[in-house]
């Protein structure tokens, strides 16, 4: 037996009967068939491809909530992704589900996020005739943008988990774990960042939330994770009181942070920047990199420009805007 086959045999012996296994034929279908790896299962291979891809590295310079904050401890899209992965893996392991599949979905779920967070997503959705949703763009990244247009050729189970991570029920329990872990992670780390920024105080959190979930970030995450584990594998979910408190906390964050003027004061500038870049490249398609010229030829110019801009990091978009539109000193 190869090492991969031994790992697959271990999955069969160890994991829950409801786990998605690396030997499940339908789950490991790839867009282009390829020989299996002798050392890694199909989902381990997907995880590694995501971890090593360009889009994953760019997440370190993409906004989570606070646009280019001064300070090393605010979350970026990359640190958010790593926290989602940790929460999701903890749940998957406790439920004897496929941790490798869960991790691959978690690491890939936000690859399509635009620069400047949801402000960037909003303006691209407005100006691009195809619309723009980051989870759909994540699929474009893994299917037809990475590897100079060849894509990562991920398995069906990982791709399904990525596209469903925001608001759809995935085909696997592992995919649904990531959907819960994503919200658990971002609500709680955004609270911590908001307190660091002085936008929230501990006393601001609703008492009918903290009385159920806990006062601290660790307590709240632990309560939610424990509730999911105790809920079992018939479906992925929380106890009714925990879910209700979690939903209320989500609403609280939208009202007090995600739409807060202090937190979002720079977003108007970010939207103007993205819109100007979009107009420029739409009028000047010859200025696009080679891959996106090819996309313009095969699909259309709006698709190509949206793909290009959405992949930019915050700092790259700002630097490109400066080069294109801000007068430089003569040398």
Phi and psi restraints in degrees (value plus and minus 20) as a CYANA .aco file:
   2 UNK   PHI     -94.0   -54.0
   2 UNK   PSI     147.5   187.5
   3 UNK   PHI     -80.1   -40.1
   3 UNK   PSI     -60.8   -20.8
   4 UNK   PHI     -79.9   -39.9
   4 UNK   PSI     -64.4   -24.4
   5 UNK   PHI     -84.8   -44.8
   5 UNK   PSI     -55.0   -15.0
   6 UNK   PHI     -85.4   -45.4
   6 UNK   PSI     -60.9   -20.9
   7 UNK   PHI     -84.6   -44.6
   7 UNK   PSI     -60.0   -20.0
   8 UNK   PHI     -84.7   -44.7
   8 UNK   PSI     -58.6   -18.6
   9 UNK   PHI     -86.0   -46.0
   9 UNK   PSI     -56.8   -16.8
  10 UNK   PHI     -84.2   -44.2
  10 UNK   PSI     -61.2   -21.2
  11 UNK   PHI     -77.8   -37.8
  11 UNK   PSI     -64.5   -24.5
  12 UNK   PHI     -82.1   -42.1
  12 UNK   PSI     -56.6   -16.6
  13 UNK   PHI    -100.9   -60.9
  13 UNK   PSI     -54.1   -14.1
  14 UNK   PHI    -119.1   -79.1
  14 UNK   PSI     -60.3   -20.3
  15 UNK   PHI     -97.8   -57.8
  15 UNK   PSI     139.7   179.7
  16 UNK   PHI     -80.5   -40.5
  16 UNK   PSI     128.2   168.2
  17 UNK   PHI     -78.4   -38.4
  17 UNK   PSI     -41.2    -1.2
  18 UNK   PHI    -110.0   -70.0
  18 UNK   PSI     -24.0    16.0
  19 UNK   PHI     -89.8   -49.8
  19 UNK   PSI     130.2   170.2
  20 UNK   PHI    -105.9   -65.9
  20 UNK   PSI      98.3   138.3
  21 UNK   PHI    -122.6   -82.6
  21 UNK   PSI     137.6   177.6
  22 UNK   PHI     -87.6   -47.6
  22 UNK   PSI     -30.3     9.7
  23 UNK   PHI    -119.8   -79.8
  23 UNK   PSI     -18.6    21.4
  24 UNK   PHI     -93.6   -53.6
  24 UNK   PSI      87.4   127.4
  25 UNK   PHI     -74.2   -34.2
  25 UNK   PSI     -66.8   -26.8
  26 UNK   PHI     -85.9   -45.9
  26 UNK   PSI     -50.7   -10.7
  27 UNK   PHI     -96.8   -56.8
  27 UNK   PSI     -46.3    -6.3
  28 UNK   PHI    -124.0   -84.0
  28 UNK   PSI      -6.1    33.9
  29 UNK   PHI     -82.0   -42.0
  29 UNK   PSI     115.9   155.9
  30 UNK   PHI    -133.7   -93.7
  30 UNK   PSI     135.5   175.5
  31 UNK   PHI     -78.8   -38.8
  31 UNK   PSI     -56.8   -16.8
  32 UNK   PHI    -142.4  -102.4
  32 UNK   PSI      99.0   139.0
  33 UNK   PHI     -78.9   -38.9
  33 UNK   PSI     125.1   165.1
  34 UNK   PHI    -170.8  -130.8
  34 UNK   PSI     138.7   178.7
  35 UNK   PHI     -88.5   -48.5
  35 UNK   PSI     118.8   158.8
  36 UNK   PHI     -86.5   -46.5
  36 UNK   PSI     136.1   176.1
  37 UNK   PHI     -99.5   -59.5
  37 UNK   PSI     119.0   159.0
  38 UNK   PHI     -93.0   -53.0
  38 UNK   PSI     -35.4     4.6
  39 UNK   PHI    -133.2   -93.2
  39 UNK   PSI     -42.2    -2.2
  40 UNK   PHI    -144.5  -104.5
  40 UNK   PSI     126.3   166.3
  41 UNK   PHI     -90.3   -50.3
  41 UNK   PSI     149.7   189.7
  42 UNK   PHI     -80.3   -40.3
  42 UNK   PSI     -59.4   -19.4
  43 UNK   PHI     -97.3   -57.3
  43 UNK   PSI     -51.3   -11.3
  44 UNK   PHI     -83.0   -43.0
  44 UNK   PSI     -59.9   -19.9
  45 UNK   PHI     -83.7   -43.7
  45 UNK   PSI     -62.0   -22.0
  46 UNK   PHI     -82.6   -42.6
  46 UNK   PSI     -64.9   -24.9
  47 UNK   PHI     -76.7   -36.7
  47 UNK   PSI     -64.8   -24.8
  48 UNK   PHI     -86.1   -46.1
  48 UNK   PSI     -59.2   -19.2
  49 UNK   PHI     -83.2   -43.2
  49 UNK   PSI     -61.0   -21.0
  50 UNK   PHI     -86.1   -46.1
  50 UNK   PSI     -65.5   -25.5
  51 UNK   PHI     -81.1   -41.1
  51 UNK   PSI     -52.8   -12.8
  52 UNK   PHI    -115.0   -75.0
  52 UNK   PSI     -20.2    19.8
  53 UNK   PHI    -102.6   -62.6
  53 UNK   PSI     139.5   179.5
  54 UNK   PHI     -82.4   -42.4
  54 UNK   PSI     -61.7   -21.7
  55 UNK   PHI     -81.9   -41.9
  55 UNK   PSI     -54.4   -14.4
  56 UNK   PHI     -85.4   -45.4
  56 UNK   PSI     -62.3   -22.3
  57 UNK   PHI     -85.7   -45.7
  57 UNK   PSI     -53.6   -13.6
  58 UNK   PHI     -88.9   -48.9
  58 UNK   PSI     -38.0     2.0
  59 UNK   PHI     -80.7   -40.7
  59 UNK   PSI     -42.6    -2.6
  60 UNK   PHI     -87.2   -47.2
  60 UNK   PSI     -38.9     1.1
  61 UNK   PHI    -139.5   -99.5
  61 UNK   PSI      11.0    51.0
  62 UNK   PHI    -136.5   -96.5
  62 UNK   PSI     120.5   160.5
  63 UNK   PHI     -83.3   -43.3
  63 UNK   PSI     117.6   157.6
  64 UNK   PHI    -111.6   -71.6
  64 UNK   PSI     -90.7   -50.7
  65 UNK   PHI    -142.2  -102.2
  65 UNK   PSI     -69.7   -29.7
  66 UNK   PHI    -113.1   -73.1
  66 UNK   PSI     103.2   143.2
  67 UNK   PHI     -93.1   -53.1
  67 UNK   PSI      97.2   137.2
  68 UNK   PHI      23.2    63.2
  68 UNK   PSI      36.3    76.3
  69 UNK   PHI     -89.5   -49.5
  69 UNK   PSI     129.9   169.9
  70 UNK   PHI    -104.7   -64.7
  70 UNK   PSI      95.7   135.7
  71 UNK   PHI     117.7   157.7
  71 UNK   PSI     120.2   160.2
  72 UNK   PHI    -102.0   -62.0
  72 UNK   PSI     -31.2     8.8
  73 UNK   PHI    -122.4   -82.4
  73 UNK   PSI     -23.4    16.6
  74 UNK   PHI     -92.8   -52.8
  74 UNK   PSI     125.7   165.7
  75 UNK   PHI     -90.8   -50.8
  75 UNK   PSI     127.2   167.2
  76 UNK   PHI    -132.3   -92.3
  76 UNK   PSI     159.0   199.0
  77 UNK   PHI     -84.0   -44.0
  77 UNK   PSI     -48.4    -8.4
  78 UNK   PHI     -91.8   -51.8
  78 UNK   PSI     -68.5   -28.5
  79 UNK   PHI     -86.2   -46.2
  79 UNK   PSI     -52.9   -12.9
  80 UNK   PHI     -79.0   -39.0
  80 UNK   PSI     -67.5   -27.5
  81 UNK   PHI     -79.2   -39.2
  81 UNK   PSI     -61.6   -21.6
  82 UNK   PHI     -86.9   -46.9
  82 UNK   PSI     -56.1   -16.1
  83 UNK   PHI     -90.2   -50.2
  83 UNK   PSI     -58.2   -18.2
  84 UNK   PHI     -80.5   -40.5
  84 UNK   PSI     -64.3   -24.3
  85 UNK   PHI     -80.0   -40.0
  85 UNK   PSI     -62.4   -22.4
  86 UNK   PHI     -83.9   -43.9
  86 UNK   PSI     -67.0   -27.0
  87 UNK   PHI     -82.8   -42.8
  87 UNK   PSI     -65.4   -25.4
  88 UNK   PHI     -85.1   -45.1
  88 UNK   PSI     -61.5   -21.5
  89 UNK   PHI     -85.5   -45.5
  89 UNK   PSI     -57.8   -17.8
  90 UNK   PHI     -79.9   -39.9
  90 UNK   PSI     -65.0   -25.0
  91 UNK   PHI     -86.1   -46.1
  91 UNK   PSI     -66.7   -26.7
  92 UNK   PHI     -80.3   -40.3
  92 UNK   PSI     -62.5   -22.5
  93 UNK   PHI     -85.0   -45.0
  93 UNK   PSI     -62.5   -22.5
  94 UNK   PHI     -85.7   -45.7
  94 UNK   PSI     -49.5    -9.5
  95 UNK   PHI    -114.7   -74.7
  95 UNK   PSI     -15.3    24.7
  96 UNK   PHI      37.2    77.2
  96 UNK   PSI      20.5    60.5
  97 UNK   PHI    -120.9   -80.9
  97 UNK   PSI    -199.9  -159.9
  98 UNK   PHI    -100.7   -60.7
  98 UNK   PSI      84.8   124.8
  99 UNK   PHI     -88.9   -48.9
  99 UNK   PSI     -54.4   -14.4
 100 UNK   PHI     -86.3   -46.3
 100 UNK   PSI     -63.8   -23.8
 101 UNK   PHI     -82.8   -42.8
 101 UNK   PSI     -65.0   -25.0
 102 UNK   PHI     -78.9   -38.9
 102 UNK   PSI     -65.5   -25.5
 103 UNK   PHI     -85.5   -45.5
 103 UNK   PSI     -60.6   -20.6
 104 UNK   PHI     -81.7   -41.7
 104 UNK   PSI     -64.3   -24.3
 105 UNK   PHI     -83.3   -43.3
 105 UNK   PSI     -65.3   -25.3
 106 UNK   PHI     -81.9   -41.9
 106 UNK   PSI     -63.2   -23.2
 107 UNK   PHI     -88.8   -48.8
 107 UNK   PSI     -47.1    -7.1
 108 UNK   PHI    -116.9   -76.9
 108 UNK   PSI     -26.3    13.7
 109 UNK   PHI     -86.1   -46.1
 109 UNK   PSI     -48.8    -8.8
 110 UNK   PHI    -132.8   -92.8
 110 UNK   PSI      -0.7    39.3
 111 UNK   PHI     -80.3   -40.3
 111 UNK   PSI     -45.2    -5.2
 112 UNK   PHI    -113.4   -73.4
 112 UNK   PSI     -12.0    28.0
 113 UNK   PHI     -86.6   -46.6
 113 UNK   PSI     121.4   161.4
 114 UNK   PHI     -98.4   -58.4
 114 UNK   PSI     147.8   187.8
 115 UNK   PHI     -85.0   -45.0
 115 UNK   PSI     133.2   173.2
 116 UNK   PHI      45.6    85.6
 116 UNK   PSI       9.3    49.3
 117 UNK   PHI      41.3    81.3
 117 UNK   PSI    -161.4  -121.4
 118 UNK   PHI     -93.0   -53.0
 118 UNK   PSI     -37.1     2.9
 119 UNK   PHI     -85.6   -45.6
 119 UNK   PSI     -62.3   -22.3
 120 UNK   PHI     -85.6   -45.6
 120 UNK   PSI     -60.7   -20.7
 121 UNK   PHI     -81.0   -41.0
 121 UNK   PSI     -62.4   -22.4
 122 UNK   PHI     -83.3   -43.3
 122 UNK   PSI     -66.4   -26.4
 123 UNK   PHI     -92.0   -52.0
 123 UNK   PSI     -56.2   -16.2
 124 UNK   PHI     -85.7   -45.7
 124 UNK   PSI     -56.4   -16.4
 125 UNK   PHI     -86.4   -46.4
 125 UNK   PSI     -48.5    -8.5
 126 UNK   PHI     -98.2   -58.2
 126 UNK   PSI     -64.4   -24.4
 127 UNK   PHI    -112.9   -72.9
 127 UNK   PSI     -41.2    -1.2
 128 UNK   PHI    -108.5   -68.5
 128 UNK   PSI     105.0   145.0
 129 UNK   PHI     -84.0   -44.0
 129 UNK   PSI     -39.2     0.8
 130 UNK   PHI    -101.2   -61.2
 130 UNK   PSI     -29.4    10.6
 131 UNK   PHI      56.5    96.5
 131 UNK   PSI     152.5   192.5
 132 UNK   PHI    -173.2  -133.2
 132 UNK   PSI     103.6   143.6
 133 UNK   PHI    -153.0  -113.0
 133 UNK   PSI     112.5   152.5
 134 UNK   PHI     -82.8   -42.8
 134 UNK   PSI     -52.5   -12.5
 135 UNK   PHI     -91.1   -51.1
 135 UNK   PSI     -53.6   -13.6
 136 UNK   PHI     -89.7   -49.7
 136 UNK   PSI     -57.3   -17.3
 137 UNK   PHI     -88.5   -48.5
 137 UNK   PSI     -52.4   -12.4
 138 UNK   PHI     -79.2   -39.2
 138 UNK   PSI     -56.8   -16.8
 139 UNK   PHI     -87.6   -47.6
 139 UNK   PSI     -59.5   -19.5
 140 UNK   PHI     -83.6   -43.6
 140 UNK   PSI     -58.3   -18.3
 141 UNK   PHI     -80.4   -40.4
 141 UNK   PSI     -69.1   -29.1
 142 UNK   PHI     -98.5   -58.5
 142 UNK   PSI     -42.9    -2.9
 143 UNK   PHI    -113.0   -73.0
 143 UNK   PSI     -58.1   -18.1
 144 UNK   PHI    -164.9  -124.9
 144 UNK   PSI     -10.6    29.4
 145 UNK   PHI    -134.8   -94.8
 145 UNK   PSI     -67.5   -27.5
 146 UNK   PHI     -81.2   -41.2
 146 UNK   PSI     140.1   180.1
 147 UNK   PHI      36.2    76.2
 147 UNK   PSI      24.3    64.3
 148 UNK   PHI      35.9    75.9
 148 UNK   PSI      18.7    58.7
 149 UNK   PHI      79.2   119.2
 149 UNK   PSI     -29.5    10.5
 150 UNK   PHI    -100.3   -60.3
 150 UNK   PSI     -43.1    -3.1
 151 UNK   PHI      59.7    99.7
 151 UNK   PSI     150.7   190.7
 152 UNK   PHI    -110.3   -70.3
 152 UNK   PSI     -30.7     9.3
 153 UNK   PHI      34.5    74.5
 153 UNK   PSI      34.6    74.6
 154 UNK   PHI     -99.8   -59.8
 154 UNK   PSI     145.0   185.0
 155 UNK   PHI     -92.3   -52.3
 155 UNK   PSI     139.6   179.6
 156 UNK   PHI     -80.5   -40.5
 156 UNK   PSI     -60.3   -20.3
 157 UNK   PHI     -84.2   -44.2
 157 UNK   PSI     -59.0   -19.0
 158 UNK   PHI     -89.7   -49.7
 158 UNK   PSI     -64.8   -24.8
 159 UNK   PHI     -82.3   -42.3
 159 UNK   PSI     -60.5   -20.5
 160 UNK   PHI     -84.2   -44.2
 160 UNK   PSI     -61.3   -21.3
 161 UNK   PHI     -83.6   -43.6
 161 UNK   PSI     -57.5   -17.5
 162 UNK   PHI     -86.3   -46.3
 162 UNK   PSI     -68.7   -28.7
 163 UNK   PHI     -88.9   -48.9
 163 UNK   PSI     -44.6    -4.6
 164 UNK   PHI    -117.8   -77.8
 164 UNK   PSI     -17.1    22.9
 165 UNK   PHI     -90.3   -50.3
 165 UNK   PSI     -37.7     2.3
 166 UNK   PHI    -109.8   -69.8
 166 UNK   PSI     -74.3   -34.3
 167 UNK   PHI    -170.6  -130.6
 167 UNK   PSI       3.1    43.1
 168 UNK   PHI    -145.6  -105.6
 168 UNK   PSI     135.2   175.2
 169 UNK   PHI    -101.9   -61.9
 169 UNK   PSI     103.6   143.6
 170 UNK   PHI     -97.3   -57.3
 170 UNK   PSI     145.7   185.7
 171 UNK   PHI     -98.3   -58.3
 171 UNK   PSI     -36.0     4.0
 172 UNK   PHI    -139.6   -99.6
 172 UNK   PSI     134.0   174.0
 173 UNK   PHI     -83.2   -43.2
 173 UNK   PSI     -54.6   -14.6
 174 UNK   PHI     -82.9   -42.9
 174 UNK   PSI     -61.1   -21.1
 175 UNK   PHI     -83.4   -43.4
 175 UNK   PSI     -57.6   -17.6
 176 UNK   PHI     -93.1   -53.1
 176 UNK   PSI     -48.4    -8.4
 177 UNK   PHI     -80.5   -40.5
 177 UNK   PSI     -65.0   -25.0
 178 UNK   PHI     -83.0   -43.0
 178 UNK   PSI     -57.6   -17.6
 179 UNK   PHI     -80.3   -40.3
 179 UNK   PSI     -62.5   -22.5
 180 UNK   PHI     -91.2   -51.2
 180 UNK   PSI     -63.1   -23.1
 181 UNK   PHI     -83.0   -43.0
 181 UNK   PSI     -55.3   -15.3
 182 UNK   PHI     -78.9   -38.9
 182 UNK   PSI     -69.8   -29.8
 183 UNK   PHI     -90.4   -50.4
 183 UNK   PSI     -60.0   -20.0
 184 UNK   PHI     -78.0   -38.0
 184 UNK   PSI     -65.8   -25.8
 185 UNK   PHI     -86.7   -46.7
 185 UNK   PSI     -72.0   -32.0
 186 UNK   PHI     -90.8   -50.8
 186 UNK   PSI     -55.4   -15.4
 187 UNK   PHI     -81.3   -41.3
 187 UNK   PSI     -65.8   -25.8
 188 UNK   PHI     -97.4   -57.4
 188 UNK   PSI     -57.2   -17.2
 189 UNK   PHI     -96.0   -56.0
 189 UNK   PSI     -45.4    -5.4
 190 UNK   PHI     -90.8   -50.8
 190 UNK   PSI     -52.6   -12.6
 191 UNK   PHI     -81.8   -41.8
 191 UNK   PSI     -66.7   -26.7
 192 UNK   PHI     -81.7   -41.7
 192 UNK   PSI     -64.5   -24.5
 193 UNK   PHI     -85.3   -45.3
 193 UNK   PSI     -56.4   -16.4
 194 UNK   PHI     -86.9   -46.9
 194 UNK   PSI     -55.9   -15.9
 195 UNK   PHI     -89.7   -49.7
 195 UNK   PSI     -58.0   -18.0
 196 UNK   PHI     -82.5   -42.5
 196 UNK   PSI     -55.1   -15.1
 197 UNK   PHI    -102.3   -62.3
 197 UNK   PSI     -27.3    12.7
 198 UNK   PHI      61.9   101.9
 198 UNK   PSI      -8.0    32.0
 199 UNK   PHI    -103.1   -63.1
 199 UNK   PSI     -54.1   -14.1
 200 UNK   PHI    -141.7  -101.7
 200 UNK   PSI     132.2   172.2
 201 UNK   PHI    -137.0   -97.0
 201 UNK   PSI     137.0   177.0
 202 UNK   PHI     -75.2   -35.2
 202 UNK   PSI     -57.1   -17.1
 203 UNK   PHI     -89.9   -49.9
 203 UNK   PSI     -33.6     6.4
 204 UNK   PHI     -95.4   -55.4
 204 UNK   PSI     -44.7    -4.7
 205 UNK   PHI     -86.0   -46.0
 205 UNK   PSI     115.9   155.9
 206 UNK   PHI     -79.4   -39.4
 206 UNK   PSI     112.6   152.6
 207 UNK   PHI     -85.3   -45.3
 207 UNK   PSI     -51.8   -11.8
 208 UNK   PHI     -93.7   -53.7
 208 UNK   PSI     -28.8    11.2
 209 UNK   PHI    -110.8   -70.8
 209 UNK   PSI     -73.1   -33.1
 210 UNK   PHI     -85.5   -45.5
 210 UNK   PSI     -47.7    -7.7
 211 UNK   PHI     -87.1   -47.1
 211 UNK   PSI     -44.6    -4.6
 212 UNK   PHI    -117.1   -77.1
 212 UNK   PSI     -66.7   -26.7
 213 UNK   PHI    -111.3   -71.3
 213 UNK   PSI     -50.8   -10.8
 214 UNK   PHI     101.1   141.1
 214 UNK   PSI     142.7   182.7
 215 UNK   PHI    -103.7   -63.7
 215 UNK   PSI     -53.1   -13.1
 216 UNK   PHI    -124.2   -84.2
 216 UNK   PSI     144.9   184.9
 217 UNK   PHI     -77.7   -37.7
 217 UNK   PSI     -66.9   -26.9
 218 UNK   PHI     -81.2   -41.2
 218 UNK   PSI     -61.9   -21.9
 219 UNK   PHI     -84.3   -44.3
 219 UNK   PSI     -63.2   -23.2
 220 UNK   PHI     -86.5   -46.5
 220 UNK   PSI     -63.8   -23.8
 221 UNK   PHI     -84.5   -44.5
 221 UNK   PSI     -62.9   -22.9
 222 UNK   PHI     -81.8   -41.8
 222 UNK   PSI     -61.5   -21.5
 223 UNK   PHI     -81.5   -41.5
 223 UNK   PSI     -65.4   -25.4
 224 UNK   PHI     -87.3   -47.3
 224 UNK   PSI     -64.3   -24.3
 225 UNK   PHI     -83.0   -43.0
 225 UNK   PSI     -65.4   -25.4
 226 UNK   PHI     -81.0   -41.0
 226 UNK   PSI     -58.7   -18.7
 227 UNK   PHI     -85.6   -45.6
 227 UNK   PSI     -59.6   -19.6
 228 UNK   PHI     -86.0   -46.0
 228 UNK   PSI     -63.7   -23.7
 229 UNK   PHI     -82.9   -42.9
 229 UNK   PSI     -64.2   -24.2
 230 UNK   PHI     -87.7   -47.7
 230 UNK   PSI     -46.0    -6.0
 231 UNK   PHI     -86.5   -46.5
 231 UNK   PSI     -47.6    -7.6
 232 UNK   PHI      67.9   107.9
 232 UNK   PSI    -185.5  -145.5
 233 UNK   PHI    -131.8   -91.8
 233 UNK   PSI     -10.0    30.0
 234 UNK   PHI     -82.9   -42.9
 234 UNK   PSI     -57.1   -17.1
 235 UNK   PHI    -178.8  -138.8
 235 UNK   PSI     144.3   184.3
 236 UNK   PHI    -113.1   -73.1
 236 UNK   PSI     102.6   142.6
 237 UNK   PHI    -191.0  -151.0
 237 UNK   PSI     159.7   199.7
 238 UNK   PHI    -138.8   -98.8
 238 UNK   PSI     145.2   185.2
 239 UNK   PHI     -81.2   -41.2
 239 UNK   PSI     131.1   171.1
 240 UNK   PHI     -77.6   -37.6
 240 UNK   PSI     -62.6   -22.6
 241 UNK   PHI     -89.5   -49.5
 241 UNK   PSI     -56.1   -16.1
 242 UNK   PHI     -89.4   -49.4
 242 UNK   PSI     -62.8   -22.8
 243 UNK   PHI     -82.4   -42.4
 243 UNK   PSI     -61.6   -21.6
 244 UNK   PHI     -83.7   -43.7
 244 UNK   PSI     -62.6   -22.6
 245 UNK   PHI     -86.4   -46.4
 245 UNK   PSI     -59.2   -19.2
 246 UNK   PHI     -85.0   -45.0
 246 UNK   PSI     -61.9   -21.9
 247 UNK   PHI     -83.5   -43.5
 247 UNK   PSI     -59.8   -19.8
 248 UNK   PHI     -85.2   -45.2
 248 UNK   PSI     -58.5   -18.5
 249 UNK   PHI     -85.6   -45.6
 249 UNK   PSI     -57.4   -17.4
 250 UNK   PHI     -81.9   -41.9
 250 UNK   PSI     -64.9   -24.9
 251 UNK   PHI     -83.4   -43.4
 251 UNK   PSI     -60.3   -20.3
 252 UNK   PHI     -80.1   -40.1
 252 UNK   PSI     -62.6   -22.6
 253 UNK   PHI     -87.5   -47.5
 253 UNK   PSI     -56.9   -16.9
 254 UNK   PHI     -84.8   -44.8
 254 UNK   PSI     -58.6   -18.6
 255 UNK   PHI     -94.6   -54.6
 255 UNK   PSI     -59.3   -19.3
 256 UNK   PHI    -123.5   -83.5
 256 UNK   PSI     -38.2     1.8
 257 UNK   PHI    -144.6  -104.6
 257 UNK   PSI     -76.6   -36.6
 258 UNK   PHI     -86.2   -46.2
 258 UNK   PSI     -42.6    -2.6
 259 UNK   PHI    -134.2   -94.2
 259 UNK   PSI      -2.5    37.5
 260 UNK   PHI     -98.0   -58.0
 260 UNK   PSI     113.8   153.8
 261 UNK   PHI     -82.6   -42.6
 261 UNK   PSI     -61.4   -21.4
 262 UNK   PHI     -82.4   -42.4
 262 UNK   PSI     -64.6   -24.6
 263 UNK   PHI     -90.0   -50.0
 263 UNK   PSI     -48.4    -8.4
 264 UNK   PHI    -133.0   -93.0
 264 UNK   PSI      -7.4    32.6
 265 UNK   PHI     -81.7   -41.7
 265 UNK   PSI     -48.7    -8.7
 266 UNK   PHI    -109.2   -69.2
 266 UNK   PSI     -24.6    15.4
 267 UNK   PHI     -88.7   -48.7
 267 UNK   PSI     -48.1    -8.1
 268 UNK   PHI     -80.9   -40.9
 268 UNK   PSI     -62.8   -22.8
 269 UNK   PHI     -84.2   -44.2
 269 UNK   PSI     -60.7   -20.7
 270 UNK   PHI     -82.3   -42.3
 270 UNK   PSI     -60.9   -20.9
 271 UNK   PHI     -85.3   -45.3
 271 UNK   PSI     -60.8   -20.8
 272 UNK   PHI     -82.2   -42.2
 272 UNK   PSI     -63.5   -23.5
 273 UNK   PHI     -79.4   -39.4
 273 UNK   PSI     -68.9   -28.9
 274 UNK   PHI     -85.0   -45.0
 274 UNK   PSI     -60.5   -20.5
 275 UNK   PHI     -84.1   -44.1
 275 UNK   PSI     -60.3   -20.3
 276 UNK   PHI     -86.9   -46.9
 276 UNK   PSI     -61.3   -21.3
 277 UNK   PHI     -82.1   -42.1
 277 UNK   PSI     -62.0   -22.0
 278 UNK   PHI     -80.6   -40.6
 278 UNK   PSI     -67.9   -27.9
 279 UNK   PHI     -83.1   -43.1
 279 UNK   PSI     -60.2   -20.2
 280 UNK   PHI     -82.1   -42.1
 280 UNK   PSI     -70.1   -30.1
 281 UNK   PHI     -93.8   -53.8
 281 UNK   PSI     -46.4    -6.4
 282 UNK   PHI     -88.1   -48.1
 282 UNK   PSI     -56.0   -16.0
 283 UNK   PHI    -101.6   -61.6
 283 UNK   PSI     -41.0    -1.0
 284 UNK   PHI    -148.6  -108.6
 284 UNK   PSI      45.1    85.1
 285 UNK   PHI     -82.8   -42.8
 285 UNK   PSI     -41.0    -1.0
 286 UNK   PHI     -88.1   -48.1
 286 UNK   PSI     -35.1     4.9
 287 UNK   PHI    -106.8   -66.8
 287 UNK   PSI     -27.3    12.7
 288 UNK   PHI     -91.1   -51.1
 288 UNK   PSI     129.4   169.4
 289 UNK   PHI     -80.0   -40.0
 289 UNK   PSI     140.3   180.3
 290 UNK   PHI     -74.1   -34.1
 290 UNK   PSI     -64.6   -24.6
 291 UNK   PHI     -78.7   -38.7
 291 UNK   PSI     -61.2   -21.2
 292 UNK   PHI    -100.0   -60.0
 292 UNK   PSI     -44.5    -4.5
 293 UNK   PHI     -83.0   -43.0
 293 UNK   PSI     -60.4   -20.4
 294 UNK   PHI     -84.3   -44.3
 294 UNK   PSI     -61.8   -21.8
 295 UNK   PHI     -83.0   -43.0
 295 UNK   PSI     -59.1   -19.1
 296 UNK   PHI     -82.1   -42.1
 296 UNK   PSI     -58.3   -18.3
 297 UNK   PHI     -91.5   -51.5
 297 UNK   PSI     -60.5   -20.5
 298 UNK   PHI    -101.1   -61.1
 298 UNK   PSI     -51.9   -11.9
 299 UNK   PHI    -137.5   -97.5
 299 UNK   PSI    -111.8   -71.8
 300 UNK   PHI    -184.3  -144.3
 300 UNK   PSI     151.5   191.5
 301 UNK   PHI     -87.1   -47.1
 301 UNK   PSI     -57.6   -17.6
 302 UNK   PHI     -83.7   -43.7
 302 UNK   PSI     -61.0   -21.0
 303 UNK   PHI     -83.0   -43.0
 303 UNK   PSI     -61.5   -21.5
 304 UNK   PHI     -87.0   -47.0
 304 UNK   PSI     -65.2   -25.2
 305 UNK   PHI     -85.9   -45.9
 305 UNK   PSI     -61.9   -21.9
 306 UNK   PHI     -83.0   -43.0
 306 UNK   PSI     -62.8   -22.8
 307 UNK   PHI     -80.0   -40.0
 307 UNK   PSI     -63.5   -23.5
 308 UNK   PHI     -86.1   -46.1
 308 UNK   PSI     -70.9   -30.9
 309 UNK   PHI     -88.6   -48.6
 309 UNK   PSI     -59.6   -19.6
 310 UNK   PHI     -84.6   -44.6
 310 UNK   PSI     -45.7    -5.7
 311 UNK   PHI    -101.4   -61.4
 311 UNK   PSI     -30.9     9.1
 312 UNK   PHI     -91.2   -51.2
 312 UNK   PSI     126.7   166.7
 313 UNK   PHI     -98.0   -58.0
 313 UNK   PSI     144.2   184.2
 314 UNK   PHI     -75.3   -35.3
 314 UNK   PSI     -69.7   -29.7
 315 UNK   PHI     -86.2   -46.2
 315 UNK   PSI     -57.1   -17.1
 316 UNK   PHI     -86.4   -46.4
 316 UNK   PSI     -63.0   -23.0
 317 UNK   PHI     -81.8   -41.8
 317 UNK   PSI     -61.9   -21.9
 318 UNK   PHI     -85.3   -45.3
 318 UNK   PSI     -63.6   -23.6
 319 UNK   PHI     -84.3   -44.3
 319 UNK   PSI     -60.3   -20.3
 320 UNK   PHI     -87.2   -47.2
 320 UNK   PSI     -62.7   -22.7
 321 UNK   PHI     -79.5   -39.5
 321 UNK   PSI     -63.6   -23.6
 322 UNK   PHI     -81.1   -41.1
 322 UNK   PSI     -64.5   -24.5
 323 UNK   PHI     -83.6   -43.6
 323 UNK   PSI     -57.3   -17.3
 324 UNK   PHI    -103.5   -63.5
 324 UNK   PSI     -54.6   -14.6
 325 UNK   PHI    -143.1  -103.1
 325 UNK   PSI     -32.6     7.4
 326 UNK   PHI    -122.9   -82.9
 326 UNK   PSI     104.7   144.7
 327 UNK   PHI     -79.0   -39.0
 327 UNK   PSI     115.5   155.5
 328 UNK   PHI    -119.7   -79.7
 328 UNK   PSI     129.3   169.3
 329 UNK   PHI     -85.1   -45.1
 329 UNK   PSI     119.0   159.0
 330 UNK   PHI     -91.3   -51.3
 330 UNK   PSI     114.6   154.6
